[in-house]
Structures are given as structure tokens and as C-alpha cells.
Amino acid sequence: MNEIVSIRDTFLKLTGRLTDQIHNNAAWNARFDRFARTWSQVAGKPIAFNAALLVILTWVITGPLFGFSDTWQLIINTATTIVTFLMVFLIQNSQNRDTDALQVKLDELIRAVEGANNELLDLEEIGDEELRLLRNQYLALARISRKKTGKQNREGNSVKS
């Protein structure tokens, strides 16, 4: 009976620690960011492509040894599906990070330039309709500017000044 209680207590302590770690999102996010950054950099190197190519060539060469069996095909299909599935998350993480960094840089430029429209600082946060209206306003400003300078419009037609 004491052994069961002892195992139960140990289990509760372990799950309690795990639960605490899961709730500590900052630590998990930092670990995942490091992991994703490292593997995204590795995956983007020529050596990663060469390794993938070597795996595929090895698989093709072993085809006759296994009689091009269903199992032989299933191995490469499963492996590539798993790698692709995981890479989607790594690539998305890298893309989100790059987008956020670029957005902060653009926001700083807008903020620092005298006469810039500071209302544009959070465009990524507004709704589609508001964004469409702002885009139309800036397209109209661009047309007016082209008319003043006599430059061509998007269709390549000359705009009279």
C-alpha cells in the first residue's frame, strides 16, 4: 500500500513540475525560438540540401534491393511527410519573427521621419476594410503625384501634366 502511495506522490510531483514548466510560457517560447532559429539556419544551408539529396539517392538505389515494395515506398513517403510537417512550423516561426522585426524597423522609420503619418504605425493590427480604404487613399495620392510630375501610370500610358 505504501508503495502505491509513494508512486502516486512521485507521479504527482513530476506532473506538477511539468505543469509548472508548461505554464511558464516565456521559457518554452525562448527554447522554441532558439531551436527554430538554429534549425531554420541549418535547413537553409547547402549541406542540408545535399543531405536530403543523399537520402533520396540512397532510397532510389535501394529500390531494386527491396523490389520496389510498398514498404520501400512507404518509408520515403512517411519520412518526407514528417520532415515537411515539422519544417512548416519552423519556417512559419522564422517568417513571423522576420515580419515582426521588419515591422518594428518600419514603425521606427515612420516615427522618426518628420511629417510622416504616425497613424500608419499599427497597420498590421487594423481590419481589412480599414486597410483597403487607406490603400485607396495612398493610390489616389500616387495618381495625383504622377499627374503633377507627368510620369506614367501603371498601365504605361503617359499622364498629361
MDAnalysis code that builds the backbone (N, CA, C; Angstrom):
import MDAnalysis as mda
import numpy as np

u = mda.Universe.empty(483, n_residues=161, atom_resindex=np.repeat(np.arange(161), 3), trajectory=True)
u.add_TopologyAttr("name", ["N", "CA", "C"] * 161)
u.add_TopologyAttr("resid", np.arange(1, 162))
u.add_TopologyAttr("resname", ["MET", "ASN", "GLU", "ILE", "VAL", "SER", "ILE", "ARG", "ASP", "THR", "PHE", "LEU", "LYS", "LEU", "THR", "GLY", "ARG", "LEU", "THR", "ASP", "GLN", "ILE", "HIS", "ASN", "ASN", "ALA", "ALA", "TRP", "ASN", "ALA", "ARG", "PHE", "ASP", "ARG", "PHE", "ALA", "ARG", "THR", "TRP", "SER", "GLN", "VAL", "ALA", "GLY", "LYS", "PRO", "ILE", "ALA", "PHE", "ASN", "ALA", "ALA", "LEU", "LEU", "VAL", "ILE", "LEU", "THR", "TRP", "VAL", "ILE", "THR", "GLY", "PRO", "LEU", "PHE", "GLY", "PHE", "SER", "ASP", "THR", "TRP", "GLN", "LEU", "ILE", "ILE", "ASN", "THR", "ALA", "THR", "THR", "ILE", "VAL", "THR", "PHE", "LEU", "MET", "VAL", "PHE", "LEU", "ILE", "GLN", "ASN", "SER", "GLN", "ASN", "ARG", "ASP", "THR", "ASP", "ALA", "LEU", "GLN", "VAL", "LYS", "LEU", "ASP", "GLU", "LEU", "ILE", "ARG", "ALA", "VAL", "GLU", "GLY", "ALA", "ASN", "ASN", "GLU", "LEU", "LEU", "ASP", "LEU", "GLU", "GLU", "ILE", "GLY", "ASP", "GLU", "GLU", "LEU", "ARG", "LEU", "LEU", "ARG", "ASN", "GLN", "TYR", "LEU", "ALA", "LEU", "ALA", "ARG", "ILE", "SER", "ARG", "LYS", "LYS", "THR", "GLY", "LYS", "GLN", "ASN", "ARG", "GLU", "GLY", "ASN", "SER", "VAL", "LYS", "SER"])
u.atoms.positions = np.array([
    [0.827, -1.197, 0.000],
    [0.000, 0.000, 0.000],
    [0.866, 1.254, 0.000],
    [1.933, 1.240, 0.845],
    [2.838, 2.392, 0.902],
    [3.537, 2.619, -0.426],
    [3.823, 1.515, -1.153],
    [4.475, 1.641, -2.451],
    [3.572, 2.370, -3.428],
    [2.282, 2.073, -3.389],
    [1.322, 2.728, -4.275],
    [1.246, 4.217, -3.951],
    [1.204, 4.561, -2.688],
    [1.170, 5.964, -2.261],
    [2.450, 6.666, -2.699],
    [3.592, 5.989, -2.525],
    [4.879, 6.557, -2.893],
    [4.954, 6.807, -4.410],
    [4.491, 5.855, -5.192],
    [4.486, 6.016, -6.659],
    [3.551, 7.151, -7.048],
    [2.392, 7.191, -6.383],
    [1.424, 8.246, -6.663],
    [2.008, 9.613, -6.335],
    [2.662, 9.757, -5.197],
    [3.273, 11.024, -4.795],
    [4.368, 11.436, -5.782],
    [5.191, 10.492, -6.180],
    [6.253, 10.763, -7.147],
    [5.655, 11.226, -8.472],
    [4.609, 10.534, -8.905],
    [3.930, 10.902, -10.143],
    [3.361, 12.318, -10.063],
    [2.718, 12.642, -8.944],
    [2.141, 13.971, -8.766],
    [3.221, 15.059, -8.751],
    [4.360, 14.772, -8.126],
    [5.460, 15.737, -8.113],
    [5.989, 15.973, -9.516],
    [6.173, 14.888, -10.271],
    [6.688, 15.014, -11.638],
    [5.710, 15.771, -12.536],
    [4.433, 15.405, -12.446],
    [3.445, 16.089, -13.276],
    [3.269, 17.531, -12.836],
    [3.426, 17.793, -11.549],
    [3.345, 19.171, -11.053],
    [4.472, 20.014, -11.616],
    [5.699, 19.467, -11.651],
    [6.835, 20.187, -12.241],
    [6.620, 20.425, -13.724],
    [6.124, 19.400, -14.401],
    [5.867, 19.527, -15.827],
    [4.797, 20.586, -16.087],
    [3.756, 20.566, -15.288],
    [2.687, 21.563, -15.423],
    [3.231, 22.966, -15.185],
    [4.074, 23.132, -14.179],
    [4.691, 24.444, -13.921],
    [5.518, 24.904, -15.105],
    [6.268, 24.000, -15.704],
    [7.085, 24.356, -16.854],
    [6.223, 24.727, -18.057],
    [5.143, 23.982, -18.258],
    [4.252, 24.285, -19.381],
    [3.622, 25.662, -19.202],
    [3.263, 25.991, -17.969],
    [2.661, 27.293, -17.707],
    [3.673, 28.432, -17.814],
    [4.934, 28.122, -17.740],
    [5.976, 29.128, -17.889],
    [6.236, 29.318, -19.386],
    [5.320, 30.024, -20.049],
    [5.385, 30.203, -21.499],
    [6.654, 30.882, -21.954],
    [7.175, 31.809, -21.195],
    [8.377, 32.531, -21.603],
    [9.540, 31.569, -21.795],
    [9.684, 30.623, -20.892],
    [10.774, 29.654, -21.010],
    [10.578, 28.758, -22.225],
    [9.354, 28.285, -22.437],
    [9.078, 27.435, -23.593],
    [9.279, 28.205, -24.892],
    [8.796, 29.441, -24.931],
    [8.951, 30.243, -26.144],
    [10.414, 30.501, -26.454],
    [11.203, 30.795, -25.436],
    [12.625, 31.046, -25.641],
    [13.316, 29.792, -26.166],
    [12.990, 28.650, -25.600],
    [13.582, 27.394, -26.078],
    [13.193, 27.111, -27.521],
    [11.899, 27.284, -27.808],
    [11.448, 27.026, -29.175],
    [12.066, 28.012, -30.148],
    [12.167, 29.282, -29.771],
    [12.794, 30.278, -30.649],
    [14.231, 29.896, -30.981],
    [14.992, 29.495, -29.961],
    [16.380, 29.068, -30.207],
    [16.419, 27.846, -31.120],
    [15.565, 26.878, -30.812],
    [15.510, 25.659, -31.616],
    [15.132, 25.975, -33.060],
    [14.076, 26.760, -33.245],
    [13.591, 27.078, -34.585],
    [14.619, 27.887, -35.364],
    [15.243, 28.859, -34.709],
    [16.253, 29.675, -35.380],
    [17.429, 28.817, -35.832],
    [17.891, 27.962, -34.942],
    [19.037, 27.101, -35.266],
    [18.715, 26.166, -36.431],
    [17.575, 25.472, -36.344],
    [17.244, 24.515, -37.392],
    [16.840, 25.187, -38.698],
    [16.268, 26.378, -38.631],
    [15.968, 27.109, -39.864],
    [17.255, 27.505, -40.565],
    [18.251, 27.916, -39.786],
    [19.540, 28.263, -40.384],
    [20.204, 27.029, -40.973],
    [20.164, 25.923, -40.251],
    [20.764, 24.685, -40.749],
    [20.042, 24.215, -42.015],
    [18.719, 24.254, -42.000],
    [17.926, 23.784, -43.141],
    [18.140, 24.644, -44.377],
    [18.547, 25.888, -44.188],
    [18.760, 26.780, -45.320],
    [20.153, 26.707, -45.918],
    [20.981, 25.855, -45.401],
    [22.354, 25.728, -45.884],
    [22.433, 24.681, -47.001],
    [23.414, 24.821, -47.892],
    [23.592, 23.822, -48.953],
    [23.824, 22.410, -48.415],
    [24.447, 22.289, -47.264],
    [24.703, 20.965, -46.701],
    [23.397, 20.234, -46.400],
    [22.363, 20.967, -45.998],
    [21.065, 20.344, -45.716],
    [20.450, 19.813, -47.007],
    [20.546, 20.600, -48.067],
    [20.035, 20.146, -49.364],
    [20.803, 18.909, -49.824],
    [22.116, 18.946, -49.692],
    [22.939, 17.801, -50.099],
    [22.606, 16.557, -49.276],
    [22.369, 16.723, -47.988],
    [21.997, 15.591, -47.140],
    [20.658, 15.008, -47.585],
    [19.695, 15.883, -47.884],
    [18.387, 15.414, -48.349],
    [18.531, 14.685, -49.685],
    [19.349, 15.233, -50.564],
    [19.591, 14.600, -51.851],
    [20.236, 13.233, -51.670],
    [21.175, 13.126, -50.748],
    [21.833, 11.850, -50.457],
    [20.827, 10.821, -49.933],
    [19.916, 11.257, -49.084],
    [18.885, 10.351, -48.568],
    [18.010, 9.837, -49.716],
    [17.605, 10.735, -50.596],
    [16.754, 10.348, -51.733],
    [17.502, 9.393, -52.657],
    [18.763, 9.706, -52.959],
    [19.550, 8.824, -53.821],
    [19.733, 7.445, -53.198],
    [19.986, 7.424, -51.896],
    [20.117, 6.152, -51.187],
    [18.821, 5.356, -51.282],
    [17.722, 6.037, -51.126],
    [16.415, 5.383, -51.218],
    [16.195, 4.825, -52.618],
    [16.523, 5.607, -53.645],
    [16.337, 5.158, -55.026],
    [17.229, 3.947, -55.315],
    [18.473, 4.025, -54.868],
    [19.417, 2.931, -55.120],
    [18.983, 1.646, -54.428],
    [18.375, 1.773, -53.250],
    [17.940, 0.576, -52.524],
    [16.632, 0.005, -53.064],
    [15.991, 0.708, -53.980],
    [14.731, 0.225, -54.560],
    [14.811, -1.178, -55.110],
    [15.793, -1.462, -55.979],
    [15.885, -2.834, -56.521],
    [16.160, -3.885, -55.442],
    [16.899, -3.502, -54.392],
    [17.186, -4.459, -53.314],
    [15.911, -4.895, -52.604],
    [14.955, -3.980, -52.508],
    [13.694, -4.278, -51.819],
    [12.558, -4.549, -52.805],
    [12.908, -4.674, -54.087],
    [11.895, -4.989, -55.094],
    [10.868, -3.885, -55.264],
    [11.271, -2.664, -54.996],
    [10.362, -1.515, -55.096],
    [9.038, -1.790, -54.394],
    [9.142, -2.390, -53.227],
    [7.957, -2.831, -52.480],
    [7.170, -1.649, -51.917],
    [5.967, -1.951, -51.448],
    [5.126, -0.926, -50.809],
    [5.801, -0.376, -49.560],
    [6.466, -1.247, -48.816],
    [7.168, -0.808, -47.602],
    [8.284, 0.160, -47.958],
    [9.016, -0.144, -49.026],
    [10.098, 0.719, -49.504],
    [9.546, 2.113, -49.845],
    [8.416, 2.158, -50.512],
    [7.785, 3.441, -50.860],
    [7.244, 4.144, -49.622],
    [6.667, 3.365, -48.715],
    [6.083, 3.930, -47.503],
    [7.145, 4.607, -46.639],
    [8.347, 4.048, -46.610],
    [9.427, 4.637, -45.810],
    [9.714, 6.062, -46.258],
    [9.904, 6.282, -47.552],
    [10.238, 7.638, -48.020],
    [9.037, 8.565, -47.906],
    [7.852, 8.052, -48.175],
    [6.650, 8.886, -48.054],
    [6.449, 9.351, -46.617],
    [6.613, 8.447, -45.681],
    [6.448, 8.791, -44.270],
    [7.519, 9.772, -43.823],
    [8.767, 9.483, -44.183],
    [9.873, 10.358, -43.773],
    [9.709, 11.763, -44.327],
    [9.393, 11.884, -45.607],
    [9.255, 13.224, -46.196],
    [8.037, 13.951, -45.645],
    [6.974, 13.234, -45.358],
    [5.787, 13.867, -44.769],
    [6.097, 14.426, -43.392],
    [6.799, 13.653, -42.588],
    [7.148, 14.107, -41.235],
    [8.060, 15.318, -41.298],
    [9.086, 15.255, -42.137],
    [10.021, 16.383, -42.262],
    [9.279, 17.620, -42.760],
    [8.437, 17.460, -43.755],
    [7.675, 18.600, -44.286],
    [6.760, 19.196, -43.224],
    [6.069, 18.348, -42.507],
    [5.161, 18.807, -41.453],
    [5.906, 19.637, -40.414],
    [7.055, 19.148, -39.955],
    [7.828, 19.872, -38.944],
    [8.440, 21.155, -39.505],
    [8.893, 21.110, -40.752],
    [9.513, 22.287, -41.359],
    [8.510, 23.430, -41.525],
    [7.247, 23.106, -41.728],
    [6.227, 24.149, -41.841],
    [6.236, 25.032, -40.598],
    [6.333, 24.426, -39.430],
    [6.327, 25.192, -38.186],
    [7.603, 25.999, -38.020],
    [8.733, 25.415, -38.387],
    [9.996, 26.152, -38.289],
    [10.013, 27.344, -39.243],
    [9.565, 27.127, -40.467],
    [9.540, 28.211, -41.447],
    [8.560, 29.293, -41.018],
    [7.399, 28.900, -40.522],
    [6.417, 29.892, -40.077],
    [6.953, 30.705, -38.912],
    [7.641, 30.047, -37.978],
    [8.233, 30.763, -36.856],
    [9.258, 31.777, -37.351],
    [10.112, 31.363, -38.264],
    [11.120, 32.275, -38.809],
    [10.458, 33.432, -39.550],
    [9.427, 33.126, -40.321],
    [8.720, 34.167, -41.067],
    [8.043, 35.156, -40.121],
    [7.408, 34.660, -39.069],
    [6.767, 35.541, -38.089],
    [7.794, 36.452, -37.429],
    [8.924, 35.870, -37.063],
    [9.997, 36.635, -36.412],
    [10.532, 37.723, -37.348],
    [10.799, 37.351, -38.601],
    [11.303, 38.317, -39.579],
    [10.285, 39.429, -39.835],
    [9.020, 39.048, -39.945],
    [7.965, 40.033, -40.180],
    [7.857, 40.998, -39.004],
    [7.899, 40.467, -37.788],
    [7.824, 41.326, -36.607],
    [9.005, 42.293, -36.545],
    [10.208, 41.792, -36.820],
    [11.397, 42.647, -36.792],
    [11.297, 43.727, -37.862],
    [10.878, 43.360, -39.052],
    [10.732, 44.331, -40.135],
    [9.677, 45.374, -39.790],
    [8.592, 44.935, -39.179],
    [7.530, 45.860, -38.796],
    [8.024, 46.876, -37.780],
    [8.802, 46.432, -36.801],
    [9.346, 47.352, -35.793],
    [10.281, 48.368, -36.461],
    [11.089, 47.910, -37.389],
    [12.002, 48.815, -38.094],
    [11.224, 49.850, -38.902],
    [10.194, 49.400, -39.599],
    [9.376, 50.344, -40.371],
    [8.651, 51.326, -39.459],
    [8.141, 50.825, -38.336],
    [7.476, 51.711, -37.383],
    [8.441, 52.778, -36.876],
    [9.673, 52.393, -36.618],
    [10.670, 53.363, -36.151],
    [10.956, 54.404, -37.228],
    [11.029, 53.986, -38.471],
    [11.260, 54.954, -39.555],
    [10.097, 55.931, -39.682],
    [8.884, 55.412, -39.617],
    [7.713, 56.289, -39.695],
    [7.715, 57.273, -38.524],
    [8.008, 56.763, -37.342],
    [8.016, 57.612, -36.152],
    [9.093, 58.683, -36.243],
    [10.251, 58.352, -36.780],
    [11.390, 59.264, -36.775],
    [11.340, 60.315, -37.888],
    [10.619, 60.031, -38.969],
    [10.598, 60.962, -40.105],
    [9.619, 62.100, -39.815],
    [10.130, 63.301, -39.916],
    [9.307, 64.499, -39.695],
    [8.211, 64.567, -40.752],
    [6.988, 64.767, -40.330],
    [5.866, 64.896, -41.248],
    [5.241, 63.566, -41.661],
    [5.799, 62.461, -41.211],
    [5.214, 61.155, -41.549],
    [3.892, 60.980, -40.802],
    [3.019, 60.194, -41.376],
    [1.709, 59.941, -40.782],
    [1.847, 58.844, -39.719],
    [1.877, 59.237, -38.450],
    [2.056, 58.274, -37.360],
    [0.867, 57.330, -37.192],
    [-0.254, 57.636, -37.838],
    [-1.406, 56.730, -37.796],
    [-1.102, 55.418, -38.518],
    [-0.051, 55.400, -39.313],
    [0.307, 54.198, -40.064],
    [1.138, 53.220, -39.246],
    [1.471, 53.577, -38.018],
    [2.361, 52.744, -37.208],
    [1.802, 51.358, -36.912],
    [0.501, 51.204, -36.852],
    [-0.053, 49.886, -36.486],
    [-0.952, 49.303, -37.565],
    [-0.584, 49.496, -38.815],
    [-1.422, 48.997, -39.906],
    [-1.654, 47.491, -39.844],
    [-0.673, 46.753, -39.344],
    [-0.829, 45.295, -39.288],
    [-1.906, 44.882, -38.292],
    [-2.365, 45.801, -37.482],
    [-3.380, 45.492, -36.470],
    [-4.799, 45.871, -36.887],
    [-4.942, 46.643, -37.982],
    [-6.277, 47.107, -38.364],
    [-6.978, 46.067, -39.230],
    [-8.269, 46.257, -39.404],
    [-9.072, 45.328, -40.189],
    [-8.867, 45.497, -41.684],
    [-9.345, 44.521, -42.425],
    [-9.180, 44.521, -43.881],
    [-9.853, 45.720, -44.549],
    [-11.038, 46.076, -44.060],
    [-11.760, 47.203, -44.680],
    [-11.011, 48.515, -44.474],
    [-10.523, 48.737, -43.255],
    [-9.744, 49.955, -42.984],
    [-8.476, 49.984, -43.828],
    [-7.831, 48.843, -43.951],
    [-6.604, 48.753, -44.745],
    [-6.897, 49.048, -46.212],
    [-8.010, 48.538, -46.715],
    [-8.398, 48.788, -48.103],
    [-8.646, 50.280, -48.331],
    [-9.307, 50.929, -47.385],
    [-9.568, 52.366, -47.517],
    [-8.267, 53.173, -47.514],
    [-7.367, 52.836, -46.606],
    [-6.079, 53.529, -46.571],
    [-5.293, 53.304, -47.861],
    [-5.311, 52.079, -48.349],
    [-4.598, 51.779, -49.598],
    [-5.167, 52.608, -50.734],
    [-6.481, 52.718, -50.818],
    [-7.105, 53.529, -51.863],
    [-6.705, 54.998, -51.739],
    [-6.604, 55.497, -50.499],
    [-6.172, 56.889, -50.299],
    [-4.757, 57.092, -50.831],
    [-3.878, 56.146, -50.537],
    [-2.491, 56.281, -50.992],
    [-2.364, 56.066, -52.498],
    [-3.204, 55.227, -53.075],
    [-3.211, 55.090, -54.532],
    [-3.648, 56.397, -55.178],
    [-4.653, 57.054, -54.586],
    [-5.106, 58.347, -55.108],
    [-3.993, 59.386, -54.992],
    [-3.288, 59.414, -53.858],
    [-2.150, 60.334, -53.699],
    [-1.070, 60.062, -54.742],
    [-0.816, 58.797, -55.038],
    [0.193, 58.444, -56.042],
    [-0.236, 58.931, -57.421],
    [-1.521, 58.787, -57.759],
    [-2.029, 59.273, -59.059],
    [-1.869, 60.781, -59.171],
    [-2.204, 61.471, -58.097],
    [-2.072, 62.937, -58.092],
    [-0.610, 63.329, -58.275],
    [0.265, 62.647, -57.587],
    [1.692, 62.935, -57.687],
    [2.202, 62.692, -59.102],
    [1.758, 61.594, -59.731],
    [2.179, 61.303, -61.108],
    [1.658, 62.364, -62.070],
    [0.440, 62.821, -61.845],
    [-0.111, 63.867, -62.713],
    [0.723, 65.137, -62.622],
    [1.129, 65.480, -61.409],
    [1.939, 66.680, -61.202],
    [3.297, 66.567, -61.879],
    [3.893, 65.369, -61.855],
    [5.235, 65.208, -62.424],
    [5.196, 64.751, -63.870],
    [4.030, 64.367, -64.379],
    [3.915, 63.936, -65.770],
    [4.447, 62.536, -66.021],
    [4.605, 61.744, -64.980],
    [5.108, 60.374, -65.145],
    [3.984, 59.444, -65.573],
    [4.368, 58.223, -65.962],
    [3.401, 57.247, -66.450],
    [2.652, 56.586, -65.310],
    [1.409, 56.171, -65.630],
    [0.644, 55.415, -64.649],
    [0.951, 53.928, -64.777],
    [0.276, 53.102, -64.032],
    [0.558, 51.659, -64.005],
    [0.382, 50.986, -65.363],
    [-0.539, 51.470, -66.165],
    [-0.793, 50.847, -67.475],
    [0.247, 51.282, -68.492],
    [1.147, 52.178, -68.125],
    [2.195, 52.617, -69.028],
    [1.777, 53.784, -69.905],
    [0.573, 54.299, -69.724],
    [0.106, 55.435, -70.512],
    [0.693, 56.715, -69.938],
    [0.986, 57.618, -70.807],
    [1.542, 58.892, -70.369],
    [0.444, 59.727, -69.714],
    [0.742, 60.299, -68.601],
    [-0.213, 61.145, -67.895],
    [0.107, 62.586, -68.240],
    [-0.902, 63.311, -68.740],
    [-0.680, 64.709, -69.127],
    [-0.523, 65.579, -67.909],
    [0.405, 66.533, -67.993],
    [0.614, 67.431, -66.853],
    [-0.223, 68.668, -66.960],
])
